[in-house]
Amino acid sequence: MKFYTRQRRMPQVIIVSLIDIFAILLIFVIVTTTFKKPEKEQPAVTIKLPESKTATEADKGADPVVLTISPDEEIFLDARQITMEELKPEIEKLVKSNSKQSLALNADKKAPFGTVIKVIDVLHEAGVTGNLAAFMETVKQ
């Protein structure tokens, strides 16, 4: 008894359809991706801001130099960690290079009050004059 076996045809892949599907997926990924604007680097320290009922928003001027105080008494000038001894020369250099440069204080609500006062004293000794902006969360009533 002789059985006839059918020859199997090779499956055909329609490459044009695959290209269309990949093009649609690529367009979908591009459209749904969110792009971040490169912002000024902030220190990689998590702080919890104090709350205020009467805080007002500062004017939108040039980006201020952010001075951050963590709960562990670490001090960051923009994204660089510095010590209390390094703070005064850095601020003096900043004031000499641009006297119009604004400075903003960003202190955690659990940061020791003594450390915050020491930093403010160093700022005054370094020649920082005018208003010192501070970051805080507003409380909704």
Backbone torsions as a table, in degrees:
resi	resn	phi	psi	omega
1	MET	NA	129.3	-175.2
2	LYS	-113.6	122.7	179.2
3	PHE	-99.0	139.0	176.4
4	TYR	-94.7	127.7	176.2
5	THR	-102.9	133.3	178.0
6	ARG	-77.5	141.3	175.6
7	GLN	-77.6	130.6	178.9
8	ARG	-79.4	138.2	176.7
9	ARG	-85.1	144.4	176.3
10	MET	-67.9	134.2	178.7
11	PRO	-67.1	139.8	-178.8
12	GLN	-102.1	131.9	176.7
13	VAL	-102.9	124.0	-179.8
14	ILE	-85.8	102.0	-172.7
15	ILE	-68.0	-30.1	-179.2
16	VAL	-64.5	-40.0	178.8
17	SER	-66.1	-39.6	177.8
18	LEU	-64.1	-40.2	178.0
19	ILE	-63.1	-40.7	177.8
20	ASP	-62.6	-43.4	-179.5
21	ILE	-64.7	-44.7	178.8
22	PHE	-64.0	-36.3	178.3
23	ALA	-65.2	-41.2	178.9
24	ILE	-66.3	-42.5	177.3
25	LEU	-62.6	-40.8	178.7
26	LEU	-63.6	-43.9	177.5
27	ILE	-62.6	-42.0	178.6
28	PHE	-60.8	-45.7	-179.6
29	VAL	-64.2	-42.3	-179.6
30	ILE	-64.7	-42.1	-177.6
31	VAL	-70.0	-36.7	-175.5
32	THR	-87.5	-7.3	179.2
33	THR	-76.3	136.0	175.9
34	THR	-98.7	135.2	-179.9
35	PHE	-105.8	132.7	178.7
36	LYS	-95.5	140.1	173.5
37	LYS	-78.5	139.1	177.9
38	PRO	-68.0	116.2	-179.4
39	GLU	-102.2	169.0	176.6
40	LYS	-61.5	135.1	-177.6
41	GLU	-65.1	135.2	175.3
42	GLN	-108.6	151.6	-179.9
43	PRO	-64.3	150.9	-178.7
44	ALA	-86.9	52.3	177.5
45	VAL	-124.0	134.3	-179.9
46	THR	-91.2	124.6	178.3
47	ILE	-125.8	152.4	176.7
48	LYS	-107.8	116.9	-174.8
49	LEU	-75.2	147.1	174.6
50	PRO	-70.5	161.4	-177.7
51	GLU	-105.2	150.0	178.9
52	SER	-146.1	140.1	177.2
53	LYS	-89.0	-24.4	-173.5
54	THR	-110.5	13.1	-178.2
55	ALA	-67.4	144.7	176.1
56	THR	-120.0	154.9	-179.0
57	GLU	-79.8	138.9	-179.8
58	ALA	-75.0	159.5	176.8
59	ASP	-63.5	148.2	179.1
60	LYS	-85.0	85.6	177.0
61	GLY	-103.5	-149.4	176.3
62	ALA	-68.6	157.0	179.4
63	ASP	-63.0	126.2	-179.8
64	PRO	-78.3	159.2	170.9
65	VAL	-80.0	126.6	-174.4
66	VAL	-97.1	125.6	176.7
67	LEU	-107.6	114.0	-173.5
68	THR	-109.9	136.6	175.2
69	ILE	-120.8	121.8	-178.2
70	SER	-88.6	169.5	177.9
71	PRO	-64.2	-21.1	-179.5
72	ASP	-92.2	16.6	179.3
73	GLU	65.3	24.8	174.1
74	GLU	-84.1	141.0	-178.1
75	ILE	-116.4	131.8	178.9
76	PHE	-123.4	131.9	172.8
77	LEU	-107.1	109.5	-166.4
78	ASP	56.0	-112.7	-177.3
79	ALA	-105.9	-0.2	-176.8
80	ARG	-96.3	132.5	175.8
81	GLN	-81.7	131.5	179.5
82	ILE	-133.3	165.1	177.2
83	THR	-96.5	171.0	179.6
84	MET	-63.3	-34.3	-179.6
85	GLU	-69.9	-33.5	-179.8
86	GLU	-79.5	-16.5	-173.7
87	LEU	-65.2	-47.7	-176.0
88	LYS	-61.2	-49.9	178.3
89	PRO	-61.3	-36.8	179.1
90	GLU	-65.0	-43.0	-179.9
91	ILE	-68.9	-39.6	177.1
92	GLU	-61.5	-42.5	177.9
93	LYS	-63.4	-39.5	179.4
94	LEU	-65.4	-42.5	-179.5
95	VAL	-66.8	-39.6	179.8
96	LYS	-67.7	-37.9	-178.0
97	SER	-72.5	-35.3	-178.6
98	ASN	-153.4	100.2	-177.0
99	SER	-70.6	-17.4	179.9
100	LYS	-88.8	-5.1	-178.4
101	GLN	-63.7	127.6	178.9
102	SER	-88.1	155.5	-177.3
103	LEU	-127.8	137.8	179.9
104	ALA	-126.2	135.3	-179.8
105	LEU	-98.0	129.2	-177.2
106	ASN	-127.1	90.6	-175.6
107	ALA	-112.2	139.2	175.8
108	ASP	-66.8	148.9	-178.4
109	LYS	-70.7	-15.6	176.5
110	LYS	-99.2	4.2	176.7
111	ALA	-67.0	138.7	-179.3
112	PRO	-59.4	133.1	-177.4
113	PHE	-61.8	-34.4	178.4
114	GLY	-61.1	-38.9	178.8
115	THR	-66.7	-40.6	178.4
116	VAL	-62.3	-43.4	179.3
117	ILE	-65.3	-40.8	177.4
118	LYS	-60.3	-42.8	179.8
119	VAL	-64.2	-42.6	178.9
120	ILE	-64.0	-39.0	176.8
121	ASP	-62.5	-43.5	178.8
122	VAL	-62.8	-38.4	178.3
123	LEU	-62.8	-43.3	178.6
124	HIS	-65.6	-40.1	178.2
125	GLU	-65.5	-31.2	-178.6
126	ALA	-80.8	-6.3	176.3
127	GLY	100.1	16.3	176.9
128	VAL	-76.8	120.9	179.7
129	THR	-120.6	165.4	178.6
130	GLY	88.1	-164.8	-178.5
131	ASN	-77.3	139.9	175.3
132	LEU	-107.3	112.6	-179.2
133	ALA	-72.4	150.6	178.6
134	ALA	-135.6	143.5	177.7
135	PHE	-87.5	136.6	175.8
136	MET	-159.2	162.0	177.4
137	GLU	-96.7	139.4	178.1
138	THR	-86.8	143.3	179.8
139	VAL	-97.3	127.7	178.4
140	LYS	-85.6	135.0	-177.4
141	GLN	-94.2	NA	NA
